[in-house]
Amino acid sequence: MRKGKILMASLLALSMVLAGCSGGGGESTAAGSTAAAGTEAAGTEAAGGESQAEGEITSSKDTLVFAMNSDPGTMNPYSGPMGPQLVLSCQSLEALTTYDENGELIPWLAESWEFDEDHMGATFHLRQDVTFSNGNPFNADAVIYTMQTAAAESASVMGYLANVDVANVEKIDDYTVYIPTLIEFGTLPYTMSNIFIVDPAVYEEEAAQGEAITGTGPFVVSDWQAGVSVGFTANESYWRGAPYIKNMTFRIITESSVRMVELENGSIDVYKSAATEDVKRVENGEVENISIWRADVSQAIYYLGINMTSEIMQDARVRQAVMYAVDSETLNILAFDVSGSASTSILPSNMWYTATLEGDAAYQYNPERAKELLAEAGYPDGITIRLICDSNAARRAMAEALPAMMEEAGITIQVEFMESAAYNTWKLESDGSDFDVFLSNMGQLNEPASAMSAFLGSSNSPEGGGNGMFRYAGTEVSDTIDSLLNAAVAETDEAARADIYVELQEEIASNYIAKGISDMFDLNLVASNLKGMVFRPNVDFSKAYFE
């Protein structure tokens, strides 16, 4: 309810490092107040290069070519699972809040916000100098329309906004929106970074036709050839200033070897998700004029989870044995190598909270200990368990390595592979009797409360957590996890929230529910003269340029 209000910036004493900066300075706000994102820093730090004064920056090339390995099939973030399409849609769509390259929340389309005293809602003050790329106004109506439409269309958004009273979001005036919540929701500003604002005047038609979606962002889709390429042109009226690069082409090149050849001959400028052998060639100085660009912020955590309704998994010693039978170091190398690091938790390792479990809780690979636990549980000759895996390349690499790895621990794992579309259908239809463990991943982890609620909270599926994969709803451990998640969501103090995450990780580890495998970072190879790229948490070229 909108009683008295307390001013709350981004829950952080924000250092406004904007405009594609990679360390360039801007004004710092005092703790407890928000700052607008409208004024660029005096200098723009070139990623891997020198800083230039804002007014002096010109780009030696006006076209950037970006090579990616697959076509997400849509640029609408609210069509299908949110994630693969964001590398494209985030070039033209923006949210009320976003992150800087250090993973800290910053105001964006919202200038500031303030919470109710009871933290059961917040008032967001919108920028008044923003328009959609087609000239239509960005205002409170657009925010409300986006929230209500996206929550109705997208399961991902429904999860993000599960604690928001979406039906009663209120327009105070053209540039002020009140967002009521169903629980104390101190992390609401973080959640709003996942809600990309669309133009109410054209969204329905664009979505129905499967077209690119109009937004407020720095680029506008100019050409789209499904499975081939997507073209963008600069939004010259962009509220942060027109991009230095005037054209971008995102090409679909499935073979990593082809992407590398084209980068070497100058046909492309960015090679996304670079293969290990190509990264090592650059590291060893075997190629010229190519640099390694690795985001400082984790993109996703991959983990192995337990089906808590599986008959054989009812014994905690069996679950613990499974933890010891998984070699995260080896699986990380196989799946990601230089773009990942082995994880001991299901939270990323580079954030403001601890994501490192030590000692026995880390469950380092120990097949002999796994055998001992199985014998104690009454399985001296070992066990057989089942895993169904989709066509995600990283998960498939892990699943292919698990049988030999787990055999050393006395565990036979039967793996069935499915194409992703069939897997998604199976996941919705399964009653839980046909699998014992699963592989999954969580993204959007700068502030993990929303993602963890969607993946671990029992409220987001009748079976509980992991989109129904953990299947522990109604159990004591599920109730404890829900309680901790709700406490984290409500907490506005970062240090207190970090303590909750420690307790949450320990709860998951002590009940042998999931084991972190890999902490994955976005790693690209880029032309060495390309500067100003920022990861927030998708690649932002709004202030990129070529030297």
C-alpha positions as CSV (number, residue, x, y, z in Angstrom):
1,M,0.0,0.0,0.0
2,R,1.2,3.5,-0.7
3,K,1.7,4.9,2.8
4,G,4.7,7.0,3.7
5,K,7.6,6.3,1.4
6,I,11.3,5.8,1.9
7,L,13.8,6.7,-0.8
8,M,15.6,3.8,-2.3
9,A,18.0,4.0,-5.2
10,S,19.1,0.8,-6.6
11,L,19.6,-0.7,-3.2
12,L,23.2,0.2,-3.7
13,A,25.4,3.3,-3.5
14,L,25.6,3.3,-7.2
15,S,28.6,4.4,-9.1
16,M,27.2,5.5,-12.4
17,V,29.5,3.9,-14.9
18,L,27.5,4.4,-18.0
19,A,27.8,4.8,-21.8
20,G,29.5,1.5,-22.5
21,C,32.2,2.4,-20.0
22,S,34.6,-0.2,-18.7
23,G,35.8,1.7,-15.8
24,G,35.3,5.3,-16.9
25,G,34.1,7.5,-14.2
26,G,30.8,9.3,-13.7
27,E,29.0,10.9,-10.8
28,S,28.5,8.7,-7.8
29,T,25.3,8.9,-5.9
30,A,24.9,9.0,-2.2
31,A,23.7,5.9,-0.5
32,G,20.0,5.8,-0.3
33,S,19.2,7.8,-3.4
34,T,19.0,7.0,-7.1
35,A,20.7,8.8,-9.9
36,A,19.5,9.2,-13.5
37,A,21.2,7.4,-16.2
38,G,21.0,10.3,-18.7
39,T,24.4,11.9,-18.4
40,E,27.2,10.1,-20.0
41,A,30.5,9.8,-18.2
42,A,33.2,12.3,-19.3
43,G,35.2,9.6,-20.8
44,T,34.4,6.3,-22.4
45,E,36.8,3.5,-21.5
46,A,37.6,1.4,-24.5
47,A,37.3,-2.3,-23.7
48,G,40.9,-3.4,-23.8
49,G,42.0,0.0,-25.0
50,E,42.4,3.6,-24.0
51,S,39.8,6.1,-22.9
52,Q,38.7,8.9,-25.2
53,A,36.7,12.0,-24.4
54,E,33.0,11.6,-25.3
55,G,33.1,14.4,-27.9
56,E,36.2,13.0,-29.7
57,I,34.9,9.5,-30.4
58,T,34.4,8.6,-34.0
59,S,34.3,5.1,-35.5
60,S,36.6,4.2,-38.3
61,K,34.0,1.7,-39.6
62,D,30.2,2.3,-39.7
63,T,29.2,-1.4,-39.8
64,L,29.8,-4.2,-37.3
65,V,29.3,-7.9,-38.1
66,F,28.5,-10.3,-35.3
67,A,28.6,-14.1,-35.8
68,M,26.5,-16.3,-33.6
69,N,26.0,-20.1,-33.8
70,S,22.2,-20.4,-33.9
71,D,19.0,-18.5,-34.8
72,P,16.8,-18.1,-31.7
73,G,13.8,-18.0,-34.0
74,T,12.3,-14.9,-32.5
75,M,13.3,-11.4,-31.3
76,N,10.3,-11.2,-29.0
77,P,11.5,-11.7,-25.4
78,Y,7.9,-12.8,-24.5
79,S,7.7,-15.5,-27.1
80,G,9.0,-18.8,-25.8
81,P,11.5,-19.2,-23.0
82,M,13.3,-15.9,-22.3
83,G,17.0,-16.1,-23.0
84,P,18.4,-17.1,-26.4
85,Q,16.7,-14.2,-28.2
86,L,18.0,-11.5,-25.9
87,V,21.3,-11.1,-27.6
88,L,19.2,-9.7,-30.5
89,S,16.2,-8.1,-28.8
90,C,18.4,-6.2,-26.3
91,Q,19.8,-4.2,-29.1
92,S,16.4,-2.5,-29.5
93,L,14.6,-3.1,-26.2
94,E,15.3,-1.7,-22.7
95,A,14.1,-2.1,-19.2
96,L,13.5,0.3,-16.3
97,T,16.7,-0.9,-14.7
98,T,19.8,-2.6,-15.9
99,Y,23.4,-3.5,-14.8
100,D,26.7,-1.9,-15.3
101,E,29.7,-4.0,-16.5
102,N,30.5,-4.8,-12.9
103,G,27.1,-6.4,-12.3
104,E,25.7,-3.6,-10.2
105,L,22.1,-2.5,-10.7
106,I,21.7,1.0,-12.2
107,P,18.6,3.1,-13.1
108,W,17.8,3.1,-16.9
109,L,14.4,4.0,-18.2
110,A,13.4,4.7,-14.7
111,E,15.3,7.6,-13.1
112,S,14.6,6.6,-9.5
113,W,12.2,4.7,-7.3
114,E,11.1,4.6,-3.7
115,F,9.6,1.9,-1.6
116,D,6.6,2.0,0.6
117,E,7.5,1.9,4.3
118,D,6.2,-1.7,4.4
119,H,8.0,-2.7,1.2
120,M,4.7,-3.9,-0.3
121,G,5.1,-1.7,-3.3
122,A,7.4,0.9,-5.0
123,T,6.9,4.0,-7.0
124,F,9.0,4.3,-10.2
125,H,9.8,7.7,-11.7
126,L,10.4,7.4,-15.4
127,R,12.7,9.4,-17.7
128,Q,10.9,12.1,-19.6
129,D,13.4,12.4,-22.5
130,V,12.8,8.9,-24.0
131,T,10.7,7.9,-27.0
132,F,10.3,4.6,-28.8
133,S,12.4,4.3,-32.0
134,N,9.3,5.0,-34.1
135,G,8.7,8.3,-32.3
136,N,5.8,7.1,-30.0
137,P,6.0,8.2,-26.4
138,F,7.6,6.2,-23.6
139,N,5.5,6.7,-20.5
140,A,3.6,5.0,-17.7
141,D,1.0,3.5,-20.1
142,A,3.8,1.6,-21.9
143,V,5.2,0.2,-18.6
144,I,1.8,-0.9,-17.4
145,Y,0.9,-2.4,-20.8
146,T,4.2,-4.3,-21.0
147,M,3.9,-5.7,-17.5
148,Q,0.3,-6.9,-17.9
149,T,0.8,-8.2,-21.5
150,A,4.1,-10.0,-20.8
151,A,2.8,-11.6,-17.6
152,A,-0.1,-13.1,-19.6
153,E,2.0,-14.3,-22.5
154,S,5.3,-15.4,-21.1
155,A,5.9,-18.1,-18.5
156,S,9.3,-16.6,-17.8
157,V,7.8,-13.2,-17.0
158,M,5.0,-14.9,-15.0
159,G,7.7,-16.3,-12.8
160,Y,9.6,-13.0,-12.5
161,L,6.4,-11.2,-11.5
162,A,5.0,-13.9,-9.3
163,N,5.2,-11.6,-6.3
164,V,3.9,-8.5,-8.1
165,D,0.2,-7.5,-8.1
166,V,0.3,-7.0,-11.8
167,A,-3.4,-6.4,-12.3
168,N,-3.2,-3.4,-10.0
169,V,-0.1,-1.6,-11.3
170,E,-1.2,2.1,-11.1
171,K,-0.5,5.1,-13.3
172,I,0.1,8.1,-11.0
173,D,0.9,10.4,-13.9
174,D,2.4,10.1,-17.3
175,Y,5.9,9.5,-15.9
176,T,5.2,7.8,-12.5
177,V,4.1,4.2,-12.0
178,Y,3.2,2.5,-8.7
179,I,3.9,-1.2,-8.6
180,P,2.2,-3.0,-5.7
181,T,3.5,-6.4,-4.6
182,L,2.0,-9.4,-2.9
183,I,4.8,-9.9,-0.4
184,E,7.6,-7.7,0.9
185,F,9.7,-7.3,-2.3
186,G,12.9,-5.5,-1.7
187,T,14.5,-6.9,-4.9
188,L,11.7,-5.5,-7.1
189,P,14.1,-3.1,-8.9
190,Y,16.3,-6.0,-9.9
191,T,13.3,-8.0,-11.2
192,M,12.3,-5.0,-13.4
193,S,15.6,-5.4,-15.3
194,N,14.0,-8.5,-16.9
195,I,10.9,-6.6,-18.2
196,F,11.7,-5.1,-21.6
197,I,9.3,-2.2,-22.4
198,V,7.4,-2.5,-25.7
199,D,5.3,0.1,-27.6
200,P,1.6,-0.5,-26.9
201,A,0.6,1.0,-30.2
202,V,2.3,-1.6,-32.3
203,Y,3.3,-4.6,-30.1
204,E,0.2,-6.7,-30.7
205,E,0.6,-6.5,-34.5
206,E,4.3,-7.1,-34.4
207,A,4.0,-10.1,-32.1
208,A,1.2,-11.6,-34.2
209,Q,3.3,-11.3,-37.3
210,G,6.5,-12.6,-35.6
211,E,8.3,-9.3,-36.5
212,A,11.0,-7.5,-34.6
213,I,9.6,-5.6,-31.5
214,T,9.8,-1.8,-31.3
215,G,11.6,-0.5,-28.3
216,T,13.5,2.5,-26.9
217,G,17.0,1.0,-27.6
218,P,20.0,2.2,-29.6
219,F,19.3,0.1,-32.7
220,V,16.3,-0.7,-34.9
221,V,15.9,-3.9,-36.9
222,S,16.2,-3.2,-40.6
223,D,16.3,-6.7,-42.1
224,W,15.6,-10.2,-40.9
225,Q,16.3,-13.3,-42.9
226,A,15.3,-16.3,-40.7
227,G,18.3,-18.6,-40.1
228,V,20.6,-16.3,-42.0
229,S,21.0,-12.9,-40.5
230,V,19.5,-9.9,-38.7
231,G,20.3,-6.3,-39.7
232,F,20.1,-3.3,-37.4
233,T,20.5,0.4,-38.0
234,A,21.3,3.1,-35.5
235,N,18.4,4.8,-33.7
236,E,19.6,8.4,-34.3
237,S,17.1,9.7,-31.8
238,Y,18.3,7.4,-29.0
239,W,18.0,9.1,-25.6
240,R,21.6,8.4,-24.7
241,G,22.9,9.7,-28.0
242,A,23.1,8.1,-31.4
243,P,25.4,5.0,-31.6
244,Y,28.8,5.6,-33.1
245,I,28.4,2.4,-35.2
246,K,25.5,3.0,-37.7
247,N,24.8,-0.6,-38.9
248,M,25.1,-4.0,-37.4
249,T,24.6,-7.4,-39.0
250,F,24.1,-10.5,-36.8
251,R,25.0,-13.5,-39.0
252,I,24.1,-17.1,-38.2
253,I,27.2,-19.2,-38.7
254,T,26.8,-22.6,-37.1
255,E,30.4,-23.9,-37.5
256,S,32.9,-22.4,-35.1
257,S,35.8,-23.1,-37.6
258,V,34.0,-21.0,-40.2
259,R,33.4,-18.2,-37.6
260,M,37.1,-18.2,-36.9
261,V,38.2,-18.0,-40.5
262,E,35.8,-15.1,-41.2
263,L,37.1,-13.3,-38.1
264,E,40.7,-13.8,-39.3
265,N,39.9,-12.5,-42.8
266,G,38.0,-9.5,-41.5
267,S,34.5,-10.6,-42.7
268,I,33.2,-10.5,-39.1
269,D,34.1,-8.4,-36.1
270,V,32.7,-10.5,-33.2
271,Y,32.8,-14.3,-32.9
272,K,30.4,-15.2,-30.1
273,S,30.9,-18.2,-27.8
274,A,34.4,-18.9,-29.2
275,A,35.7,-22.5,-29.3
276,T,38.4,-23.3,-26.9
277,E,41.0,-24.1,-29.6
278,D,40.4,-20.7,-31.2
279,V,40.8,-18.9,-27.9
280,K,44.0,-20.7,-27.2
281,R,45.3,-19.7,-30.7
282,V,44.7,-16.1,-29.7
283,E,46.3,-16.6,-26.3
284,N,49.4,-18.1,-27.9
285,G,49.8,-15.3,-30.3
286,E,49.1,-17.4,-33.4
287,V,46.7,-14.8,-34.9
288,E,47.0,-11.1,-35.2
289,N,44.5,-8.3,-34.7
290,I,42.1,-10.4,-32.6
291,S,41.4,-10.0,-28.9
292,I,39.7,-12.1,-26.3
293,W,36.6,-10.4,-24.7
294,R,35.3,-12.1,-21.6
295,A,32.4,-10.7,-19.5
296,D,33.2,-10.1,-15.9
297,V,29.7,-11.2,-14.9
298,S,28.5,-14.8,-14.9
299,Q,26.0,-15.7,-17.6
300,A,24.7,-18.9,-16.1
301,I,25.2,-21.7,-13.6
302,Y,24.9,-25.3,-14.8
303,Y,24.0,-27.9,-12.2
304,L,22.9,-31.4,-11.7
305,G,19.6,-31.7,-9.7
306,I,17.8,-34.5,-7.9
307,N,14.2,-35.7,-8.5
308,M,13.1,-35.8,-4.9
309,T,10.2,-38.1,-5.7
310,S,12.4,-40.8,-7.2
311,E,12.2,-43.9,-5.1
312,I,15.9,-44.5,-5.0
313,M,16.6,-40.9,-4.1
314,Q,14.6,-41.0,-0.9
315,D,17.7,-42.1,1.0
316,A,19.9,-39.1,1.7
317,R,23.0,-41.3,1.5
318,V,22.2,-42.1,-2.1
319,R,21.8,-38.4,-3.0
320,Q,25.1,-37.7,-1.3
321,A,26.8,-40.4,-3.2
322,V,25.5,-38.9,-6.5
323,M,27.1,-35.6,-5.4
324,Y,30.5,-37.3,-4.9
325,A,30.2,-39.1,-8.2
326,V,30.1,-35.9,-10.3
327,D,33.4,-34.4,-11.3
328,S,32.6,-30.7,-11.8
329,E,36.2,-29.9,-12.9
330,T,36.1,-32.4,-15.8
331,L,32.6,-31.6,-16.8
332,N,33.3,-27.8,-16.9
333,I,36.4,-28.4,-19.1
334,L,34.3,-30.6,-21.5
335,A,31.4,-28.2,-21.7
336,F,33.1,-24.8,-21.5
337,D,36.8,-25.0,-20.9
338,V,38.1,-21.4,-20.9
339,S,34.7,-19.8,-20.9
340,G,33.7,-21.5,-17.6
341,S,35.0,-22.3,-14.2
342,A,34.1,-25.3,-12.0
343,S,31.4,-24.5,-9.4
344,T,30.8,-25.7,-5.9
345,S,27.5,-24.0,-5.6
346,I,24.4,-23.1,-7.7
347,L,25.2,-19.4,-7.4
348,P,27.9,-17.7,-9.5
349,S,31.3,-17.1,-8.0
350,N,31.9,-13.5,-8.9
351,M,29.1,-11.7,-7.1
352,W,28.8,-9.7,-3.8
353,Y,27.7,-12.8,-1.9
354,T,29.6,-16.0,-1.2
355,A,29.2,-18.7,-3.8
356,T,31.9,-21.0,-2.5
357,L,31.1,-24.0,-0.4
358,E,34.1,-25.6,1.3
359,G,35.1,-28.9,2.8
360,D,32.6,-31.7,2.8
361,A,29.8,-29.4,1.5
362,A,31.7,-28.8,-1.7
363,Y,31.4,-32.5,-2.6
364,Q,34.6,-32.7,-4.6
365,Y,34.8,-35.8,-6.9
366,N,35.4,-38.8,-4.6
367,P,34.1,-42.0,-6.2
368,E,35.4,-44.1,-3.3
369,R,33.4,-42.1,-0.8
370,A,30.4,-42.5,-3.1
371,K,30.8,-46.3,-3.0
372,E,31.0,-46.3,0.8
373,L,27.7,-44.3,1.0
374,L,25.9,-46.6,-1.4
375,A,27.1,-49.6,0.7
376,E,25.8,-47.9,3.9
377,A,22.5,-47.4,2.1
378,G,22.2,-51.1,1.2
379,Y,23.6,-51.0,-2.3
380,P,27.0,-52.6,-2.1
381,D,26.8,-53.5,-5.8
382,G,25.9,-50.0,-6.9
383,I,22.7,-48.5,-8.3
384,T,21.2,-47.6,-11.7
385,I,19.7,-44.1,-12.3
386,R,18.2,-42.3,-15.2
387,L,18.8,-39.0,-16.9
388,I,16.9,-37.4,-19.8
389,C,18.9,-34.6,-21.6
390,D,17.9,-32.0,-24.2
391,S,20.0,-30.9,-27.2
392,N,21.8,-28.0,-25.4
393,A,25.4,-28.5,-26.4
394,A,26.8,-27.9,-23.0
395,R,24.4,-30.2,-21.2
396,R,24.8,-32.8,-23.9
397,A,28.6,-32.8,-23.4
398,M,28.1,-33.2,-19.7
399,A,25.6,-36.0,-20.1
400,E,27.9,-37.9,-22.5
401,A,30.7,-37.9,-20.0
402,L,28.6,-38.8,-16.9
403,P,28.3,-42.6,-17.5
404,A,32.1,-43.3,-17.4
405,M,32.6,-40.9,-14.6
406,M,29.8,-42.2,-12.4
407,E,30.7,-45.8,-13.1
408,E,33.8,-45.3,-11.1
409,A,31.6,-44.5,-8.1
410,G,29.4,-47.6,-8.6
411,I,26.6,-45.7,-10.3
412,T,25.2,-46.7,-13.7
413,I,23.5,-43.8,-15.3
414,Q,21.2,-44.4,-18.3
415,V,21.0,-41.3,-20.5
416,E,18.3,-40.6,-23.0
417,F,18.8,-37.7,-25.4
418,M,16.0,-35.6,-26.8
419,E,15.8,-32.7,-29.2
420,S,14.9,-29.6,-27.1
421,A,11.4,-29.2,-28.4
422,A,10.5,-32.8,-27.5
423,Y,12.3,-32.4,-24.2
424,N,10.3,-29.3,-23.3
425,T,7.1,-31.2,-24.1
426,W,8.2,-34.2,-22.1
427,K,9.1,-32.0,-19.1
428,L,5.6,-30.7,-19.0
429,E,4.0,-34.1,-19.3
430,S,6.2,-36.2,-17.1
431,D,4.8,-37.5,-13.8
432,G,8.3,-37.8,-12.4
433,S,8.5,-41.5,-12.6
434,D,10.8,-41.7,-15.6
435,F,14.0,-39.9,-14.4
436,D,16.1,-39.6,-11.2
437,V,18.4,-36.7,-11.9
438,F,18.5,-33.8,-14.4
439,L,20.8,-31.2,-15.8
440,S,19.8,-27.6,-15.9
441,N,21.0,-24.1,-15.7
442,M,20.0,-20.7,-14.2
443,G,20.8,-17.3,-15.8
444,Q,20.1,-13.7,-14.9
445,L,22.2,-14.0,-11.8
446,N,23.5,-10.5,-11.1
447,E,20.8,-10.6,-8.3
448,P,19.6,-14.2,-8.2
449,A,16.4,-13.8,-6.2
450,S,14.1,-13.9,-9.2
451,A,15.9,-16.7,-11.0
452,M,16.2,-18.8,-7.9
453,S,12.6,-18.3,-7.1
454,A,11.7,-19.5,-10.5
455,F,14.0,-22.5,-10.4
456,L,13.9,-23.5,-6.8
457,G,10.6,-22.1,-5.4
458,S,7.8,-24.5,-5.1
459,S,5.2,-21.9,-6.0
460,N,6.3,-21.8,-9.7
461,S,5.2,-25.4,-10.4
462,P,2.8,-27.8,-8.7
463,E,5.7,-30.3,-8.4
464,G,8.1,-27.7,-7.0
465,G,11.2,-26.0,-8.1
466,G,13.3,-26.3,-11.3
467,N,10.2,-25.9,-13.4
468,G,8.9,-29.1,-11.7
469,M,12.1,-31.1,-12.0
470,F,13.1,-31.1,-8.3
471,R,9.6,-32.2,-7.4
472,Y,9.9,-31.5,-3.7
473,A,6.9,-29.2,-3.2
474,G,5.3,-29.8,0.2
475,T,8.4,-31.3,1.8
476,E,10.1,-29.8,4.8
477,V,13.2,-28.9,2.7
478,S,11.0,-27.2,0.1
479,D,9.3,-25.2,2.8
480,T,12.6,-24.1,4.2
481,I,13.9,-23.1,0.7
482,D,10.7,-21.2,0.1
483,S,11.0,-19.4,3.4
484,L,14.6,-18.4,2.6
485,L,13.8,-17.3,-0.9
486,N,11.0,-15.1,0.4
487,A,13.3,-13.6,3.0
488,A,15.9,-12.8,0.3
489,V,13.3,-11.2,-2.0
490,A,12.0,-9.0,0.8
491,E,15.4,-7.9,2.1
492,T,16.7,-4.5,0.8
493,D,20.0,-4.6,2.7
494,E,22.6,-6.2,0.6
495,A,24.7,-7.6,3.4
496,A,21.7,-9.2,5.1
497,R,20.6,-10.7,1.8
498,A,24.1,-12.1,1.3
499,D,23.8,-13.9,4.6
500,I,20.4,-15.4,3.5
501,Y,22.1,-16.7,0.3
502,V,24.8,-18.4,2.4
503,E,22.1,-20.1,4.4
504,L,20.2,-21.1,1.2
505,Q,23.3,-22.6,-0.3
506,E,24.0,-24.6,2.8
507,E,20.4,-25.8,2.9
508,I,20.7,-27.1,-0.6
509,A,24.1,-28.7,0.0
510,S,23.2,-30.4,3.3
511,N,20.1,-32.0,1.8
512,Y,22.0,-33.1,-1.4
513,I,19.4,-31.5,-3.7
514,A,21.8,-30.1,-6.4
515,K,25.4,-29.9,-7.3
516,G,26.9,-26.9,-9.1
517,I,29.0,-27.9,-12.1
518,S,30.0,-24.9,-14.1
519,D,29.9,-21.1,-13.8
520,M,29.8,-19.9,-17.4
521,F,30.9,-16.5,-18.7
522,D,30.2,-15.0,-22.1
523,L,33.5,-15.3,-24.1
524,N,33.9,-13.9,-27.5
525,L,36.8,-13.2,-29.9
526,V,36.7,-9.7,-31.4
527,A,38.6,-7.5,-33.8
528,S,41.2,-5.8,-31.7
529,N,40.2,-2.3,-32.9
530,L,36.6,-2.8,-31.6
531,K,36.2,-0.9,-28.4
532,G,33.4,0.0,-25.9
533,M,31.5,-3.3,-25.8
534,V,29.7,-3.8,-22.4
535,F,27.9,-6.8,-21.0
536,R,24.8,-5.8,-19.0
537,P,24.0,-8.8,-19.0
538,N,23.8,-9.0,-22.8
539,V,26.2,-7.4,-25.2
540,D,25.6,-3.7,-25.5
541,F,27.0,-1.9,-28.6
542,S,25.4,1.5,-27.9
543,K,28.7,3.2,-27.3
544,A,31.0,0.8,-29.2
545,Y,33.3,2.0,-32.0
546,F,36.2,1.0,-34.1
547,E,39.5,2.7,-33.7
